Protein backbone atom coordinates (compact mmCIF):
# COMPACT_ATOMS: atom_id res chain seq x y z
CA UNK A 1 0.00 0.00 0.00
CA UNK A 2 2.90 2.31 0.71
CA UNK A 3 4.13 1.97 -2.89
CA UNK A 4 0.75 3.21 -4.11
CA UNK A 5 0.94 6.23 -1.81
CA UNK A 6 4.51 6.96 -2.95
CA UNK A 7 3.48 6.69 -6.61
CA UNK A 8 0.51 9.00 -6.03
CA UNK A 9 2.66 11.49 -4.18
CA UNK A 10 5.33 11.41 -6.86
CA UNK A 11 2.66 11.83 -9.54
CA UNK A 12 1.38 14.91 -7.73
CA UNK A 13 4.92 16.26 -7.46
CA UNK A 14 5.43 15.77 -11.20
CA UNK A 15 2.18 17.55 -12.04
CA UNK A 16 2.94 20.45 -9.71
CA UNK A 17 6.53 20.65 -10.88
CA UNK A 18 5.47 20.92 -14.50
CA UNK A 19 3.48 24.11 -14.05
CA UNK A 20 4.61 26.52 -16.79
CA UNK A 21 4.54 29.75 -14.74
CA UNK A 22 7.04 28.36 -12.26
CA UNK A 23 9.35 27.18 -15.03
CA UNK A 24 9.19 30.52 -16.85
CA UNK A 25 10.80 32.28 -13.90
CA UNK A 26 13.86 30.05 -13.81
CA UNK A 27 17.05 30.87 -15.68
CA UNK A 28 18.46 28.38 -18.20
CA UNK A 29 20.71 26.54 -15.73
CA UNK A 30 17.87 26.09 -13.30
CA UNK A 31 15.59 25.00 -16.15
CA UNK A 32 18.06 22.30 -17.16
CA UNK A 33 18.35 21.05 -13.59
CA UNK A 34 14.58 21.23 -13.25
CA UNK A 35 14.06 19.23 -16.47
CA UNK A 36 16.54 16.55 -15.35
CA UNK A 37 14.78 16.20 -11.98
CA UNK A 38 11.37 16.13 -13.65
CA UNK A 39 12.52 13.41 -16.06
CA UNK A 40 13.86 11.39 -13.13
CA UNK A 41 10.56 11.75 -11.26
CA UNK A 42 8.57 10.82 -14.37
CA UNK A 43 10.71 7.67 -14.68
CA UNK A 44 9.99 6.78 -11.06
CA UNK A 45 6.24 7.31 -11.60
CA UNK A 46 6.36 5.20 -14.77
CA UNK A 47 8.26 2.42 -12.95
CA UNK A 48 5.76 2.50 -10.07
CA UNK A 49 2.97 2.14 -12.60
CA UNK A 50 4.71 -0.82 -14.23
CA UNK A 51 5.33 -2.42 -10.82
CA UNK A 52 1.67 -1.92 -9.89
CA UNK A 53 0.44 -3.43 -13.16
CA UNK A 54 2.77 -6.43 -12.73
CA UNK A 55 1.50 -6.90 -9.16
CA UNK A 56 -2.11 -6.76 -10.38
CA UNK A 57 -1.35 -9.44 -12.97
CA UNK A 58 -0.02 -11.68 -10.18
CA UNK A 59 -3.11 -10.94 -8.06
CA UNK A 60 -5.46 -11.73 -10.94
CA UNK A 61 -3.55 -14.92 -11.79
CA UNK A 62 -3.69 -16.19 -8.21
CA UNK A 63 -7.39 -15.36 -7.94
CA UNK A 64 -8.10 -17.24 -11.18
CA UNK A 65 -6.38 -20.43 -10.02
CA UNK A 66 -9.17 -22.98 -9.75
CA UNK A 67 -11.75 -20.27 -9.18
CA UNK A 68 -9.89 -18.89 -6.17
CA UNK A 69 -10.25 -22.11 -4.18
CA UNK A 70 -7.65 -21.99 -1.35
CA UNK A 71 -7.62 -25.79 -1.24
CA UNK A 72 -6.37 -25.74 -4.83
CA UNK A 73 -3.76 -23.01 -4.26
CA UNK A 74 -5.98 -20.10 -5.26
CA UNK A 75 -6.99 -17.01 -3.33
CA UNK A 76 -10.24 -15.03 -3.50
CA UNK A 77 -10.03 -11.37 -4.55
CA UNK A 78 -12.40 -10.37 -1.74
CA UNK A 79 -13.02 -12.05 1.60
CA UNK A 80 -16.15 -11.17 3.58
CA UNK A 81 -15.49 -10.67 7.29
CA UNK A 82 -17.73 -10.06 10.30
CA UNK A 83 -20.06 -7.08 10.43
CA UNK A 84 -20.03 -6.59 6.66
CA UNK A 85 -16.31 -5.79 6.50
CA UNK A 86 -14.24 -7.03 3.60
CA UNK A 87 -10.58 -7.51 2.85
CA UNK A 88 -9.17 -7.37 -0.67
CA UNK A 89 -6.26 -9.22 -2.24
CA UNK A 90 -3.73 -6.51 -3.09
CA UNK A 91 -0.46 -8.26 -3.79
CA UNK A 92 1.26 -11.59 -4.15
CA UNK A 93 4.83 -12.07 -2.91
CA UNK A 94 6.56 -15.41 -3.57
CA UNK A 95 3.15 -16.95 -4.27
CA UNK A 96 1.76 -15.78 -0.92
CA UNK A 97 -1.39 -13.62 -0.97
CA UNK A 98 -1.53 -10.36 0.99
CA UNK A 99 -4.86 -8.78 1.85
CA UNK A 100 -5.75 -5.20 2.74
CA UNK A 101 -8.45 -4.41 5.29
CA UNK A 102 -9.61 -0.81 5.44
CA UNK A 103 -9.42 0.78 8.87
CA UNK A 104 -11.43 3.92 9.56
CA UNK A 105 -9.48 4.70 12.72
CA UNK A 106 -6.24 5.15 10.78
CA UNK A 107 -8.14 7.11 8.12
CA UNK A 108 -9.42 9.46 10.82
CA UNK A 109 -5.87 9.88 12.12
CA UNK A 110 -4.62 10.57 8.60
CA UNK A 111 -6.98 13.50 8.07
CA UNK A 112 -6.74 14.59 11.74
CA UNK A 113 -10.43 14.08 12.52
CA UNK A 114 -9.29 12.74 15.88
CA UNK A 115 -7.89 16.19 16.72
CA UNK A 116 -11.13 18.14 16.16
CA UNK A 117 -13.72 15.65 17.40
CA UNK A 118 -15.19 15.62 20.90
CA UNK A 119 -12.28 15.27 23.31
CA UNK A 120 -9.73 15.97 20.57
CA UNK A 121 -6.47 17.83 21.16
CA UNK A 122 -7.69 21.03 19.44
CA UNK A 123 -10.53 21.61 21.88
CA UNK A 124 -13.08 22.18 19.12
CA UNK A 125 -15.37 19.28 20.14
CA UNK A 126 -16.86 18.91 16.66
CA UNK A 127 -19.15 15.94 16.04
CA UNK A 128 -20.93 16.85 12.80
CA UNK A 129 -24.17 17.93 14.47
CA UNK A 130 -26.34 20.06 12.22
CA UNK A 131 -24.19 19.48 9.15
CA UNK A 132 -25.94 17.56 6.37
CA UNK A 133 -23.68 15.15 4.48
CA UNK A 134 -24.26 13.67 1.06
CA UNK A 135 -23.12 10.24 0.01
CA UNK A 136 -23.38 9.24 -3.64
CA UNK A 137 -22.91 5.55 -4.28
CA UNK A 138 -24.20 3.06 -6.80
CA UNK A 139 -26.33 1.48 -4.07
CA UNK A 140 -28.24 2.58 -0.98
CA UNK A 141 -27.26 2.33 2.66
CA UNK A 142 -28.76 -0.30 4.99
CA UNK A 143 -30.79 2.14 7.09
CA UNK A 144 -31.57 -0.63 9.59
CA UNK A 145 -27.88 -0.88 10.62
CA UNK A 146 -27.70 -0.24 14.37
CA UNK A 147 -24.85 2.28 13.98
CA UNK A 148 -26.80 4.32 11.42
CA UNK A 149 -30.23 4.41 13.05
CA UNK A 150 -31.82 7.79 12.32
CA UNK A 151 -28.67 9.01 10.58
CA UNK A 152 -29.41 8.09 6.95
CA UNK A 153 -32.08 8.88 4.38
CA UNK A 154 -31.90 7.10 1.04
CA UNK A 155 -33.13 9.30 -1.81
CA UNK A 156 -33.74 6.75 -4.55
CA UNK A 157 -34.99 3.22 -5.02
CA UNK A 158 -31.63 1.50 -5.39
CA UNK A 159 -30.94 -1.68 -3.47
CA UNK A 160 -28.76 -1.48 -0.35
CA UNK A 161 -25.17 -2.72 -0.25
CA UNK A 162 -22.39 -3.37 2.22
CA UNK A 163 -20.13 -0.87 0.47
CA UNK A 164 -22.52 2.07 0.71
CA UNK A 165 -23.28 1.12 4.31
CA UNK A 166 -19.57 0.99 5.15
CA UNK A 167 -18.99 4.42 3.61
CA UNK A 168 -21.96 5.82 5.53
CA UNK A 169 -20.53 4.28 8.69
CA UNK A 170 -17.19 5.95 8.01
CA UNK A 171 -19.05 9.24 7.94
CA UNK A 172 -21.73 9.04 10.63
CA UNK A 173 -21.71 5.75 12.60
CA UNK A 174 -22.74 6.51 16.18
CA UNK A 175 -20.04 4.42 17.85
CA UNK A 176 -22.29 1.99 19.72
CA UNK A 177 -19.41 -0.38 18.96
CA UNK A 178 -16.33 1.77 19.68
CA UNK A 179 -14.60 0.26 16.64
CA UNK A 180 -17.39 1.56 14.40
CA UNK A 181 -17.49 5.26 15.30
CA UNK A 182 -17.83 7.53 12.27
CA UNK A 183 -15.88 10.71 11.72
CA UNK A 184 -18.96 12.93 12.20
CA UNK A 185 -21.38 10.87 14.32
CA UNK A 186 -23.47 13.79 15.60
BELFEN-V394287 format. One record per residue. N is the residue number from 1. RES is the residue in one letter. PHI is phi in whole degrees, 0 to 359 (999 if undefined). D_CENTER is the distance of its C-alpha to the mean C-alpha in Angstrom with 1 decimal. Layout:
BEGIN
{{N | RES | PHI | D_CENTER} {N | RES | PHI | D_CENTER}}
END
This chain:
BEGIN
{{1 | X | 999 | 9.7} {2 | X | 295 | 11.7} {3 | X | 299 | 13.4} {4 | X | 296 | 10.4} {5 | X | 293 | 9.9} {6 | X | 297 | 13.7} {7 | X | 298 | 14.1} {8 | X | 297 | 12.0} {9 | X | 296 | 14.0} {10 | X | 296 | 17.1} {11 | X | 299 | 16.7} {12 | X | 296 | 16.5} {13 | X | 299 | 19.6} {14 | X | 298 | 21.4} {15 | X | 298 | 21.0} {16 | X | 294 | 22.1} {17 | X | 291 | 24.8} {18 | X | 270 | 26.2} {19 | X | 295 | 27.2} {20 | X | 303 | 30.9} {21 | X | 301 | 32.2} {22 | X | 292 | 31.2} {23 | X | 292 | 32.8} {24 | X | 299 | 35.9} {25 | X | 275 | 36.8} {26 | X | 272 | 36.9} {27 | X | 283 | 40.1} {28 | X | 301 | 40.6} {29 | X | 297 | 40.0} {30 | X | 292 | 36.8} {31 | X | 297 | 35.7} {32 | X | 298 | 36.5} {33 | X | 297 | 34.6} {34 | X | 300 | 31.7} {35 | X | 297 | 31.8} {36 | X | 296 | 32.0} {37 | X | 294 | 28.9} {38 | X | 297 | 27.0} {39 | X | 298 | 28.2} {40 | X | 296 | 27.1} {41 | X | 294 | 23.5} {42 | X | 299 | 23.5} {43 | X | 295 | 24.6} {44 | X | 296 | 21.9} {45 | X | 299 | 19.2} {46 | X | 298 | 21.2} {47 | X | 295 | 21.5} {48 | X | 299 | 17.8} {49 | X | 297 | 17.5} {50 | X | 295 | 20.4} {51 | X | 298 | 19.1} {52 | X | 297 | 15.8} {53 | X | 297 | 18.0} {54 | X | 297 | 20.4} {55 | X | 298 | 17.9} {56 | X | 297 | 16.8} {57 | X | 297 | 20.5} {58 | X | 294 | 21.0} {59 | X | 299 | 18.3} {60 | X | 299 | 19.9} {61 | X | 296 | 23.4} {62 | X | 295 | 22.8} {63 | X | 293 | 21.5} {64 | X | 281 | 24.5} {65 | X | 302 | 27.0} {66 | X | 43 | 29.2} {67 | X | 56 | 26.6} {68 | X | 64 | 24.2} {69 | X | 279 | 27.0} {70 | X | 303 | 26.5} {71 | X | 295 | 30.3} {72 | X | 258 | 30.7} {73 | X | 93 | 28.2} {74 | X | 266 | 25.3} {75 | X | 213 | 21.8} {76 | X | 291 | 19.9} {77 | X | 292 | 16.6} {78 | X | 229 | 15.4} {79 | X | 241 | 17.1} {80 | X | 278 | 17.6} {81 | X | 250 | 18.0} {82 | X | 296 | 19.8} {83 | X | 59 | 19.2} {84 | X | 77 | 17.1} {85 | X | 284 | 14.2} {86 | X | 224 | 13.2} {87 | X | 238 | 12.4} {88 | X | 236 | 11.9} {89 | X | 293 | 14.1} {90 | X | 243 | 12.4} {91 | X | 201 | 15.6} {92 | X | 229 | 19.3} {93 | X | 238 | 21.5} {94 | X | 51 | 25.3} {95 | X | 78 | 24.8} {96 | X | 262 | 22.8} {97 | X | 283 | 19.5} {98 | X | 237 | 16.4} {99 | X | 249 | 13.8} {100 | X | 247 | 10.3} {101 | X | 242 | 10.2} {102 | X | 295 | 7.4} {103 | X | 226 | 9.4} {104 | X | 293 | 9.7} {105 | X | 296 | 12.5} {106 | X | 290 | 10.8} {107 | X | 295 | 8.3} {108 | X | 297 | 11.7} {109 | X | 296 | 13.3} {110 | X | 299 | 11.1} {111 | X | 261 | 12.1} {112 | X | 66 | 15.4} {113 | X | 301 | 15.7} {114 | X | 299 | 17.7} {115 | X | 280 | 20.2} {116 | X | 254 | 21.1} {117 | X | 284 | 21.1} {118 | X | 304 | 24.4} {119 | X | 84 | 25.7} {120 | X | 288 | 23.4} {121 | X | 292 | 24.9} {122 | X | 273 | 25.4} {123 | X | 73 | 27.7} {124 | X | 273 | 26.3} {125 | X | 50 | 25.7} {126 | X | 277 | 23.4} {127 | X | 225 | 22.2} {128 | X | 88 | 21.5} {129 | X | 302 | 25.0} {130 | X | 76 | 26.5} {131 | X | 248 | 23.4} {132 | X | 288 | 22.6} {133 | X | 244 | 19.0} {134 | X | 246 | 18.2} {135 | X | 232 | 15.6} {136 | X | 252 | 16.0} {137 | X | 216 | 15.1} {138 | X | 296 | 17.2} {139 | X | 238 | 18.5} {140 | X | 271 | 19.8} {141 | X | 268 | 18.9} {142 | X | 288 | 21.2} {143 | X | 290 | 23.3} {144 | X | 277 | 25.3} {145 | X | 299 | 22.5} {146 | X | 302 | 24.2} {147 | X | 285 | 21.4} {148 | X | 248 | 21.3} {149 | X | 305 | 25.1} {150 | X | 77 | 26.4} {151 | X | 261 | 23.0} {152 | X | 233 | 22.2} {153 | X | 232 | 24.2} {154 | X | 279 | 23.5} {155 | X | 257 | 25.1} {156 | X | 222 | 25.7} {157 | X | 265 | 26.9} {158 | X | 294 | 23.9} {159 | X | 284 | 23.5} {160 | X | 276 | 21.0} {161 | X | 217 | 18.1} {162 | X | 296 | 16.0} {163 | X | 297 | 12.7} {164 | X | 299 | 14.1} {165 | X | 294 | 15.6} {166 | X | 297 | 12.5} {167 | X | 297 | 10.9} {168 | X | 299 | 14.4} {169 | X | 296 | 14.6} {170 | X | 301 | 11.7} {171 | X | 280 | 13.8} {172 | X | 228 | 17.3} {173 | X | 304 | 18.0} {174 | X | 286 | 21.4} {175 | X | 87 | 21.0} {176 | X | 304 | 23.9} {177 | X | 264 | 22.1} {178 | X | 302 | 21.1} {179 | X | 283 | 17.9} {180 | X | 244 | 16.9} {181 | X | 286 | 17.5} {182 | X | 283 | 15.4} {183 | X | 280 | 14.9} {184 | X | 220 | 17.9} {185 | X | 286 | 20.0} {186 | X | 289 | 23.3}}
END
